[in-house]
Amino acid sequence: MTVFRISPAVADAFPDTLIAVVTAAGLRGREHWPDTAAALEALERRLADGTWQPADEQDPRIDAWHTAYRSFGTNPRRIRPSVDALGRRLAKKGGLPRINPAVDSYNAVSVRHGLPAGAFDLDHVTGEVDIRHADGREEFTPLGEPGTIENPKPGEIIYADAAGVLTRHWNHRDAHRTRVTEGSGRVAFVLETLHATRDGHLLKAAADELRGLLDPRAERTAVHFLSPAQPRVDV
């Protein structure tokens, strides 16, 4: 079991936060996932025919993250929340990158619902995962840059385990160590909102949609929820 926990300081600063932690065990990432492929193609088709657009920074779901980033000293127009960056890429290029089926699944759900998403290979997580403010001494190696070491700024919100930082700027970028690959068998996916009162139903629908994409290619899946009222889950 792996513990995910929201620190009291983050809960106090963002009291309407709700995070879905969708877990999958026995994941078969080397197979073809037709439902995921169809979900991506449907989004790209709707974008092309003008019946749908990804949420941009004028959308309250994205604007809330811009406000949060500014509160801990990050310029969200230089270092964008993951869903904002992904939506902008989709709008510009007309398509989403194909990484591997598990990553493609959460990317599709993220942009469709306008919610940040990420994932961690639990076999490479060390100890408990805390969502907390950085003290500036932690180390982070960005996804795709195994030779790079960064130090988050003091006060920046991070996901961190006992071995280091798993995400910077809350949800801007994931770490290389816990990246999800085709060979990842035990994965925790996260979907986030800062406004559960307004968007909690959207988050729960997105979590169910992601679980539906994972179910056919996993031995078991589950959905857990983190909030200031429920600041710890064991997954």
C-alpha positions in Angstrom: 0.0 0.0 0.0 1.1 3.6 -0.7 -0.2 6.5 1.3 -1.2 9.8 -0.5 -1.6 12.7 1.9 -2.5 16.4 1.6 -0.5 18.5 4.2 -2.4 20.7 6.6 -0.8 23.8 5.1 -2.0 23.0 1.6 -5.4 22.0 2.9 -5.7 25.4 4.7 -4.5 27.3 1.6 -6.9 25.5 -0.8 -9.8 24.3 1.3 -12.0 23.3 -1.7 -9.4 20.9 -3.2 -10.5 17.5 -4.4 -8.2 15.0 -5.9 -9.2 11.6 -7.4 -6.5 8.9 -7.1 -7.3 6.2 -9.7 -5.2 3.1 -9.2 -4.6 0.2 -11.5 -2.8 -3.0 -10.8 -1.7 -5.7 -13.3 -1.7 -3.1 -16.0 -1.0 -4.4 -19.5 0.6 -1.4 -21.2 2.1 -3.3 -24.2 -1.3 -4.2 -25.6 -3.4 -2.1 -28.0 -6.0 -0.1 -26.1 -8.8 0.5 -28.7 -11.0 2.5 -26.3 -8.2 5.0 -25.6 -7.3 5.3 -29.3 -11.0 6.0 -30.0 -11.2 8.6 -27.3 -8.2 10.5 -28.6 -9.5 10.3 -32.2 -12.9 11.6 -31.2 -11.5 14.6 -29.4 -9.3 15.5 -32.4 -12.2 15.0 -34.8 -14.4 17.3 -32.7 -11.7 19.9 -32.6 -11.2 19.7 -36.3 -14.9 20.1 -37.1 -15.3 23.0 -34.6 -17.8 21.3 -32.2 -15.4 21.4 -29.2 -12.4 23.4 -27.9 -10.1 22.6 -25.0 -10.4 24.8 -22.0 -8.1 27.9 -22.1 -7.0 30.3 -19.5 -10.2 32.2 -19.7 -12.1 29.1 -18.5 -12.7 29.1 -14.7 -11.2 25.6 -14.4 -7.9 26.8 -15.8 -8.0 30.3 -14.3 -8.2 28.7 -10.8 -4.9 27.0 -11.4 -3.3 30.2 -12.7 -4.4 31.9 -9.4 -3.0 29.1 -7.4 0.3 29.1 -9.2 0.7 32.8 -8.6 0.0 32.3 -4.9 3.1 30.2 -4.5 5.3 32.3 -6.7 5.0 30.6 -10.1 4.2 32.6 -13.3 1.5 30.4 -14.9 2.1 31.9 -18.3 5.7 30.8 -18.3 5.3 27.6 -16.4 1.8 26.3 -17.2 -0.5 23.9 -15.3 -0.3 20.5 -17.2 -3.9 20.7 -18.5 -3.4 24.2 -19.8 -0.2 23.3 -21.6 -1.8 20.1 -23.1 -4.9 22.0 -24.2 -2.8 24.7 -25.9 -0.7 22.1 -27.7 -3.9 20.3 -28.9 -5.4 23.5 -30.1 -2.2 24.5 -32.0 -1.3 21.2 -33.5 -4.7 19.6 -33.9 -3.6 16.4 -32.1 -2.2 15.0 -28.9 1.1 13.1 -28.7 0.9 9.3 -28.4 3.2 8.3 -25.6 1.8 4.9 -24.4 -1.7 3.7 -23.7 -1.8 4.5 -20.0 -0.4 8.1 -20.5 -2.6 8.6 -23.5 -5.6 7.6 -21.4 -5.1 10.2 -18.7 -4.2 12.9 -21.3 -7.5 12.3 -23.2 -9.5 12.5 -19.9 -7.6 15.6 -18.7 -8.2 17.7 -21.8 -11.7 16.6 -22.3 -12.7 17.6 -18.8 -10.3 20.6 -18.3 -8.7 19.0 -15.2 -5.0 18.5 -14.5 -3.9 14.9 -14.5 -0.7 12.9 -13.9 0.5 9.5 -12.9 3.1 7.7 -10.9 4.6 4.2 -11.3 4.0 2.9 -7.8 6.9 0.4 -8.1 9.2 3.4 -8.2 7.6 5.4 -5.4 9.5 5.3 -2.1 7.4 5.5 1.1 4.5 7.9 1.4 3.5 10.6 -1.1 2.8 14.1 0.4 1.3 17.1 -1.4 3.1 19.9 0.4 5.0 23.1 0.2 8.7 22.7 -0.7 11.4 23.8 1.6 13.9 24.4 -1.3 16.3 21.6 -0.4 14.5 18.8 -2.2 15.7 17.4 -5.5 13.8 16.9 -8.7 14.7 15.2 -11.9 12.3 16.2 -14.8 10.6 13.7 -17.0 12.8 12.9 -20.0 15.9 14.6 -18.4 17.6 11.8 -16.3 20.8 13.8 -15.9 19.2 17.0 -14.6 18.6 17.9 -10.9 16.5 20.9 -9.9 15.6 22.3 -6.6 12.0 23.6 -6.2 11.6 27.0 -4.8 10.7 27.3 -1.1 6.9 27.5 -0.8 6.2 25.9 -4.2 3.6 23.1 -4.0 5.0 19.7 -4.8 4.2 16.0 -4.7 7.1 14.3 -2.9 8.0 10.9 -1.5 10.9 9.9 0.8 13.4 9.9 -2.2 12.6 13.3 -3.7 10.1 15.4 -5.7 7.5 13.7 -7.9 6.0 16.8 -9.4 7.0 20.5 -9.6 4.6 23.5 -9.4 1.9 21.1 -8.1 1.1 19.6 -11.5 3.3 21.3 -14.1 5.7 18.5 -14.7 6.3 14.9 -13.4 9.6 13.3 -12.3 11.6 10.9 -14.5 11.9 8.3 -11.7 8.2 7.6 -11.4 7.3 8.0 -15.1 4.7 5.6 -16.5 5.9 3.4 -19.3 4.5 0.5 -21.3 6.0 -1.8 -18.7 4.4 -0.1 -15.6 2.2 -2.6 -13.9 1.1 -0.7 -10.8 0.1 2.9 -11.4 -1.7 5.7 -9.5 -3.3 8.3 -11.7 -4.4 11.7 -10.2 -7.1 14.1 -11.4 -7.4 17.5 -9.6 -9.7 20.4 -9.0 -9.4 23.4 -6.6 -13.2 24.0 -6.7 -14.9 20.8 -5.5 -18.1 22.7 -4.7 -18.4 23.8 -8.4 -16.5 21.0 -10.2 -16.6 18.0 -8.0 -19.2 16.2 -10.2 -16.9 16.8 -13.2 -13.9 15.3 -11.3 -15.9 12.3 -10.4 -17.1 11.8 -13.9 -13.5 12.1 -15.2 -12.3 9.6 -12.7 -15.0 7.1 -13.7 -14.1 7.7 -17.4 -10.4 7.1 -16.7 -11.2 4.0 -14.8 -13.3 2.7 -17.7 -10.4 3.1 -20.0 -8.1 1.2 -17.6 -10.4 -1.6 -16.6 -10.1 -3.8 -19.7 -6.3 -3.7 -19.5 -5.9 -4.2 -15.7 -6.4 -6.9 -13.1 -8.1 -4.5 -10.8 -8.8 -0.8 -10.5 -10.1 1.6 -7.8 -10.9 5.2 -7.2 -10.0 7.1 -4.0 -10.6 10.7 -3.1 -8.4 13.1 -1.2 -9.6 16.4 0.3 -9.0 18.6 3.3 -11.8 16.6 5.0 -10.2 13.3 4.0 -6.5 14.2 3.8 -5.1 10.7 3.6 -5.8 7.6 1.5 -4.0 4.3 1.3 -3.9 2.9 -2.3 
